[in-house]
Amino acid sequence: MSEYRYYEFQALDRPLTRKEMEELRDISSRAQISSRRFVNEYNWGDLKADPERLMDRYFDAGLYLANWGSRWCMFRFPSTSLRKDELTPYCNKETVFCRFHKNHLTVSLDADIEEPDWIEGDDMLDAMLPLRESIVQGDLRALFIAWLRGIQEIEYDPKETDPEAWGYEDPVPPVPPGLGELTAPLKELVDFLAIDPDLLAAATEYSAASGNTAPTADEIARYVSALSQADKDAMLCGIISGDDPTGIAEFRQQALKFFRKRKAGHTLSPADKPLAVSTLLMRTQTIRDERRQRAAEKRAKAKAQRQRDQREQQKEHLASLIGREESLWGRAEALIAGRQPKHYDAAAVVLRDLSALAASQGTGEAFARRMQALAAAHSRKPSLIGRFRKVKLIE
């Protein structure tokens, strides 16, 4: 199988300068480079730069995938837009990485998938870009979903004598509200990281409903009236001058985060005590067993229905043969006389219908005698006799 690597980076808060674009061109002569985007695919070789350094210097979002299963999605934020203590519980050093650099921080959501489906990276980053603003507004579902990827490969064994060694008793980070109401970008992330749907379903049971977090006009008015005059003056000056668009965006994001947290009531998990990884894994296994049981029952029900339909069709078919027995015997003998394999197959089908019809009418012994006589008459045709035996027309 040929190799496939896909890199994409996007500059969101500001466009790249001409000098920066020239610096990126020195890194890759083949990449698609614009003031907002850097894209390159590799079927051999690799990117001649450190993706983290590219994020630090140029970009606000990045995505990578390889056909052997390595994947990551990175977002860069102004360091003032997120609190470290909010992110730390989700950073597991396996699938969620939070890295501070000068005046910004980068969050990376990673996966290493065994036997991945073949996917290509076009448009994937665009589909997940809204996650960046959602995270700034306090929606940490993306981080929690990536954290789930870190425990997904644990083969839980309740009989393990040293559960701490396997991380079974590690606490689950705060479960964000709204896991049962995933947005399209979050669903894209779930697919991108190949999250186990049973694990996600188990976690959803510990997630409160998100509700409508959009503030009303009255709520916005009360929030603004509570701001200091200095904050209001600075914001209006920034809007008029246009000198600080990033600051205005950060102000809006902080306000939206306030409304989100207040409406969520800070209730991140309904559990009475910290949820343990083992509890989540046990519930996942139960959900998986129940799902498989439902699927097995559905298959069994479908199979039984097919068998009933087949019996009914067979009954109707046999009814259509009544009174035509002699012509069917003649048809079988004519086919046998053709001495061709396909004619032997067709003869076996006709005789099998006659056998089933005889069984339904209680004349099976008479059919067996006539069938034995027919086989004896053609005993020098081993291919034909083999077909008779295969469909159990003779012993």
C-alpha positions as CSV (number, residue, x, y, z in Angstrom):
1,M,0.0,0.0,0.0
2,S,1.3,3.4,-0.9
3,E,1.9,6.0,1.8
4,Y,-0.4,9.0,2.3
5,R,0.3,11.9,4.6
6,Y,-1.9,15.1,4.6
7,Y,-1.0,18.4,6.4
8,E,-3.1,21.4,6.5
9,F,-2.6,24.6,8.5
10,Q,-4.8,27.7,8.6
11,A,-4.2,31.3,9.9
12,L,-7.5,32.6,11.3
13,D,-6.8,35.6,13.5
14,R,-4.6,37.4,11.0
15,P,-3.4,36.7,7.4
16,L,0.2,35.7,6.8
17,T,2.5,38.3,5.6
18,R,4.4,38.0,2.3
19,K,7.6,37.4,4.2
20,E,6.0,34.6,6.2
21,M,4.6,33.0,3.0
22,E,8.1,33.1,1.5
23,E,9.4,31.4,4.6
24,L,6.8,28.7,4.2
25,R,7.7,28.3,0.6
26,D,11.3,27.6,1.6
27,I,9.9,24.7,3.7
28,S,7.9,23.2,0.8
29,S,8.1,23.9,-2.9
30,R,5.0,21.8,-3.6
31,A,2.6,23.0,-0.9
32,Q,-0.5,25.1,-1.7
33,I,0.2,28.4,0.2
34,S,-2.0,31.4,0.6
35,S,-2.3,34.2,3.1
36,R,-4.6,31.9,5.1
37,R,-3.7,28.4,4.4
38,F,-0.8,25.8,3.9
39,V,-1.7,22.4,2.5
40,N,0.5,19.6,1.3
41,E,0.1,15.9,0.6
42,Y,2.9,13.4,0.6
43,N,3.1,9.9,-1.0
44,W,6.8,9.8,-0.1
45,G,8.9,11.9,2.1
46,D,7.5,14.1,4.8
47,L,7.1,17.7,6.0
48,K,10.5,19.3,6.5
49,A,9.4,21.3,9.5
50,D,8.1,20.7,13.1
51,P,4.3,21.2,13.0
52,E,4.4,22.6,16.6
53,R,6.9,25.3,15.5
54,L,4.6,26.1,12.5
55,M,1.7,26.5,14.9
56,D,3.7,28.7,17.2
57,R,4.9,31.0,14.5
58,Y,2.2,31.1,11.8
59,F,-1.1,29.3,12.3
60,D,-4.2,29.0,14.5
61,A,-5.4,25.5,13.4
62,G,-3.7,22.5,11.9
63,L,-4.6,18.9,10.9
64,Y,-2.5,15.9,10.0
65,L,-3.4,12.3,9.0
66,A,-1.5,9.4,7.6
67,N,-3.0,6.3,6.1
68,W,-1.5,4.0,8.8
69,G,-3.7,5.7,11.4
70,S,-1.8,8.6,12.9
71,R,-4.0,11.7,13.2
72,W,-4.0,15.0,15.1
73,C,-5.9,18.2,15.1
74,M,-4.4,21.3,16.7
75,F,-5.8,24.7,17.7
76,R,-3.9,27.7,18.9
77,F,-5.4,30.2,21.4
78,P,-4.4,33.5,23.0
79,S,-3.1,32.5,26.4
80,T,-5.6,34.9,28.0
81,S,-8.6,33.2,26.4
82,L,-8.4,29.9,28.4
83,R,-7.5,29.0,31.9
84,K,-4.9,26.3,32.5
85,D,-6.9,24.8,35.4
86,E,-9.8,24.2,33.0
87,L,-7.7,22.3,30.5
88,T,-5.4,20.4,32.8
89,P,-7.9,17.6,33.8
90,Y,-8.2,16.6,30.1
91,C,-4.5,16.6,29.3
92,N,-3.5,12.9,29.5
93,K,-0.2,13.1,27.5
94,E,-1.5,10.5,25.1
95,T,-4.4,12.0,23.1
96,V,-4.8,15.5,24.6
97,F,-1.8,17.8,24.8
98,C,-1.8,21.4,26.0
99,R,1.3,23.4,25.4
100,F,2.0,27.0,26.5
101,H,4.3,29.1,24.3
102,K,4.9,32.8,25.0
103,N,1.6,34.6,24.7
104,H,-0.5,31.6,23.4
105,L,-1.3,28.0,24.0
106,T,-1.8,25.1,21.7
107,V,-4.2,22.2,22.2
108,S,-3.6,19.0,20.2
109,L,-6.2,16.2,19.9
110,D,-4.5,13.0,18.8
111,A,-5.2,9.4,17.8
112,D,-3.2,6.4,16.7
113,I,-5.7,4.1,15.0
114,E,-5.1,0.4,14.3
115,E,-6.4,-0.8,10.9
116,P,-7.9,2.6,10.0
117,D,-10.3,3.2,7.1
118,W,-8.8,5.1,4.2
119,I,-9.7,8.7,4.4
120,E,-8.3,11.9,2.8
121,G,-7.9,15.2,4.5
122,D,-9.6,17.6,2.1
123,D,-12.1,19.8,3.9
124,M,-11.7,18.0,7.2
125,L,-10.1,20.9,9.0
126,D,-12.7,23.3,7.7
127,A,-15.4,21.0,9.2
128,M,-13.8,21.1,12.6
129,L,-12.7,24.8,12.8
130,P,-15.8,25.8,14.8
131,L,-14.5,23.7,17.7
132,R,-11.8,26.4,18.3
133,E,-14.4,29.1,19.1
134,S,-16.5,26.6,21.1
135,I,-13.5,25.7,23.3
136,V,-12.9,29.4,24.0
137,Q,-16.5,29.8,24.9
138,G,-16.2,27.1,27.5
139,D,-17.5,24.1,25.6
140,L,-14.9,21.4,26.5
141,R,-16.7,18.5,24.8
142,A,-13.9,18.3,22.1
143,L,-11.2,17.9,24.8
144,F,-13.3,15.3,26.6
145,I,-14.0,13.3,23.4
146,A,-10.2,13.3,22.7
147,W,-9.6,12.2,26.3
148,L,-11.9,9.2,25.7
149,R,-9.6,8.1,22.9
150,G,-6.9,7.7,25.5
151,I,-8.8,5.0,27.5
152,Q,-10.5,3.4,24.4
153,E,-7.8,0.8,23.9
154,I,-7.7,-0.3,27.6
155,E,-8.8,-4.0,27.8
156,Y,-10.7,-3.8,31.0
157,D,-10.4,-6.9,33.3
158,P,-12.3,-6.6,36.6
159,K,-10.2,-9.5,37.9
160,E,-7.0,-7.6,37.5
161,T,-5.1,-7.8,40.8
162,D,-3.4,-4.4,40.4
163,P,-6.1,-2.1,39.0
164,E,-4.0,1.0,39.7
165,A,-1.3,-0.2,37.3
166,W,-3.8,-0.3,34.5
167,G,-5.3,3.1,35.4
168,Y,-8.7,1.6,36.2
169,E,-9.1,3.7,39.3
170,D,-7.9,7.0,37.7
171,P,-10.6,9.7,37.9
172,V,-12.5,10.7,34.8
173,P,-12.2,14.4,34.1
174,P,-15.3,16.6,34.5
175,V,-17.9,15.3,32.0
176,P,-19.1,18.3,30.0
177,P,-22.8,18.8,29.4
178,G,-24.3,18.1,26.0
179,L,-22.5,14.9,25.0
180,G,-25.8,13.6,23.9
181,E,-26.4,16.6,21.6
182,L,-23.2,16.7,19.5
183,T,-22.8,19.5,16.9
184,A,-21.7,18.7,13.4
185,P,-18.0,19.7,14.1
186,L,-18.0,17.4,17.2
187,K,-19.4,14.6,15.2
188,E,-16.6,15.2,12.6
189,L,-14.1,15.0,15.5
190,V,-15.6,11.7,16.7
191,D,-15.2,10.2,13.3
192,F,-11.7,11.7,12.8
193,L,-10.5,10.2,16.1
194,A,-12.5,7.0,15.6
195,I,-14.2,7.2,19.0
196,D,-15.8,3.9,20.1
197,P,-19.6,4.7,20.0
198,D,-20.2,2.4,23.0
199,L,-17.7,4.3,25.1
200,L,-19.2,7.7,24.0
201,A,-22.7,6.3,24.9
202,A,-21.5,5.4,28.3
203,A,-19.9,8.8,28.9
204,T,-23.1,10.5,27.7
205,E,-25.0,8.9,30.6
206,Y,-22.9,11.0,32.9
207,S,-23.4,14.2,30.9
208,A,-26.1,16.8,31.8
209,A,-28.2,18.2,29.0
210,S,-26.6,21.4,27.6
211,G,-29.8,23.4,27.2
212,N,-29.9,26.6,25.3
213,T,-26.8,28.6,26.2
214,A,-27.5,31.5,23.8
215,P,-28.0,34.6,26.0
216,T,-31.2,36.6,25.7
217,A,-31.3,40.4,25.1
218,D,-32.1,41.0,28.7
219,E,-29.2,38.8,29.9
220,I,-26.8,40.6,27.6
221,A,-28.0,44.0,28.9
222,R,-27.5,42.9,32.5
223,Y,-24.0,41.6,31.7
224,V,-23.0,44.9,30.0
225,S,-24.4,47.0,32.8
226,A,-22.3,45.1,35.3
227,L,-19.0,45.9,33.4
228,S,-16.8,48.7,34.7
229,Q,-16.8,52.0,32.9
230,A,-13.1,51.5,32.0
231,D,-13.8,48.1,30.3
232,K,-16.6,49.7,28.3
233,D,-14.5,52.6,27.2
234,A,-11.6,50.4,26.1
235,M,-14.0,48.2,24.1
236,L,-15.7,51.1,22.4
237,C,-12.3,52.7,21.6
238,G,-11.1,49.4,20.1
239,I,-14.2,49.1,17.9
240,I,-13.9,52.6,16.6
241,S,-10.2,52.5,15.9
242,G,-10.1,49.0,14.7
243,D,-6.7,48.6,16.3
244,D,-7.5,45.6,18.4
245,P,-9.8,43.2,16.6
246,T,-8.4,40.2,18.6
247,G,-9.2,42.0,21.9
248,I,-12.8,42.5,20.8
249,A,-13.1,38.8,19.8
250,E,-11.7,37.8,23.1
251,F,-14.1,40.0,25.0
252,R,-17.0,38.4,23.1
253,Q,-15.7,34.9,23.8
254,Q,-15.3,35.6,27.5
255,A,-18.9,36.9,27.6
256,L,-20.2,33.8,25.9
257,K,-18.2,31.6,28.2
258,F,-19.8,33.3,31.1
259,F,-23.3,32.6,29.8
260,R,-22.5,29.0,28.9
261,K,-21.1,28.2,32.4
262,R,-24.0,29.9,34.2
263,K,-26.7,28.0,32.2
264,A,-24.8,24.7,32.6
265,G,-25.0,25.4,36.4
266,H,-21.4,24.1,36.7
267,T,-22.9,20.6,36.9
268,L,-20.4,18.7,34.8
269,S,-21.2,15.2,36.2
270,P,-24.3,13.9,38.1
271,A,-22.1,11.4,40.0
272,D,-22.0,11.7,43.8
273,K,-18.3,11.0,43.8
274,P,-15.5,11.3,41.1
275,L,-16.2,8.9,38.3
276,A,-13.5,6.3,37.9
277,V,-12.2,5.0,34.6
278,S,-13.2,1.4,35.6
279,T,-16.9,2.5,36.1
280,L,-16.9,4.0,32.6
281,L,-15.3,1.0,31.1
282,M,-17.7,-1.4,32.8
283,R,-20.6,0.6,31.6
284,T,-19.2,0.6,28.1
285,Q,-18.9,-3.2,28.1
286,T,-22.5,-3.5,29.3
287,I,-23.7,-1.2,26.5
288,R,-21.6,-3.1,24.0
289,D,-23.1,-6.5,25.2
290,E,-26.6,-5.1,25.1
291,R,-26.1,-3.7,21.7
292,R,-24.7,-7.0,20.4
293,Q,-27.6,-8.8,22.0
294,R,-30.1,-6.5,20.3
295,A,-28.3,-7.0,17.0
296,A,-28.3,-10.8,17.5
297,E,-32.0,-10.8,18.3
298,K,-32.7,-8.6,15.3
299,R,-30.7,-11.0,13.0
300,A,-32.5,-14.0,14.5
301,K,-35.9,-12.3,14.0
302,A,-35.0,-11.4,10.4
303,K,-33.8,-15.0,9.8
304,A,-37.0,-16.5,11.2
305,Q,-39.0,-14.1,9.0
306,R,-37.0,-15.1,5.9
307,Q,-37.5,-18.8,6.7
308,R,-41.3,-18.2,7.1
309,D,-41.4,-16.4,3.8
310,Q,-39.4,-19.2,2.1
311,R,-41.7,-21.8,3.5
312,E,-44.7,-19.9,2.3
313,Q,-43.2,-19.5,-1.1
314,Q,-42.3,-23.2,-1.2
315,K,-45.9,-24.0,-0.2
316,E,-47.3,-21.9,-3.0
317,H,-44.7,-23.3,-5.5
318,L,-45.6,-26.9,-4.6
319,A,-49.3,-26.1,-4.9
320,S,-48.7,-25.0,-8.4
321,L,-47.2,-28.4,-9.3
322,I,-50.2,-30.5,-8.2
323,G,-51.5,-32.4,-11.2
324,R,-48.3,-31.9,-13.2
325,E,-46.3,-34.7,-11.7
326,E,-46.0,-36.9,-14.8
327,S,-45.0,-34.0,-17.0
328,L,-42.4,-33.1,-14.5
329,W,-41.0,-36.6,-14.5
330,G,-40.9,-36.4,-18.2
331,R,-39.1,-33.1,-18.0
332,A,-36.5,-34.5,-15.7
333,E,-35.8,-37.5,-18.0
334,A,-35.5,-35.2,-21.0
335,L,-33.0,-33.1,-19.2
336,I,-31.0,-36.2,-18.2
337,A,-30.9,-37.3,-21.8
338,G,-29.2,-34.0,-22.7
339,R,-26.0,-35.4,-21.0
340,Q,-24.7,-31.9,-20.1
341,P,-23.8,-30.8,-16.6
342,K,-26.2,-27.9,-16.7
343,H,-29.0,-30.2,-17.8
344,Y,-28.2,-32.6,-14.9
345,D,-28.4,-29.6,-12.5
346,A,-31.8,-28.6,-13.9
347,A,-33.0,-32.2,-13.6
348,A,-32.0,-32.4,-10.0
349,V,-34.0,-29.2,-9.3
350,V,-37.1,-30.7,-10.9
351,L,-36.8,-34.0,-9.0
352,R,-36.2,-32.2,-5.7
353,D,-39.5,-30.3,-6.3
354,L,-41.2,-33.7,-6.9
355,S,-39.7,-35.1,-3.7
356,A,-41.0,-32.1,-1.6
357,L,-44.4,-32.4,-3.3
358,A,-44.6,-36.2,-2.5
359,A,-43.6,-35.5,1.1
360,S,-46.4,-33.0,1.5
361,Q,-48.9,-35.4,0.0
362,G,-47.8,-38.5,2.0
363,T,-46.5,-40.3,-1.1
364,G,-42.8,-40.3,-0.3
365,E,-42.4,-44.0,-0.5
366,A,-43.7,-44.1,-4.0
367,F,-41.4,-41.3,-5.0
368,A,-38.4,-43.1,-3.4
369,R,-39.1,-46.3,-5.5
370,R,-39.4,-44.4,-8.7
371,M,-36.3,-42.3,-7.9
372,Q,-34.3,-45.5,-7.2
373,A,-35.4,-46.9,-10.5
374,L,-34.4,-43.7,-12.4
375,A,-31.0,-43.8,-10.7
376,A,-30.5,-47.4,-11.5
377,A,-31.3,-46.7,-15.2
378,H,-28.5,-44.1,-15.3
379,S,-26.0,-45.8,-12.9
380,R,-23.3,-45.4,-15.5
381,K,-23.5,-41.6,-15.2
382,P,-21.4,-40.9,-12.0
383,S,-21.8,-37.1,-12.5
384,L,-25.6,-37.4,-12.5
385,I,-25.6,-39.8,-9.6
386,G,-23.4,-37.5,-7.6
387,R,-25.9,-34.7,-8.1
388,F,-28.7,-36.9,-6.9
389,R,-26.8,-37.8,-3.7
390,K,-25.9,-34.1,-3.1
391,V,-29.5,-33.0,-3.0
392,K,-30.5,-36.2,-1.0
393,L,-32.6,-37.7,-3.8
394,I,-31.0,-41.1,-3.2
395,E,-28.9,-42.6,-0.4
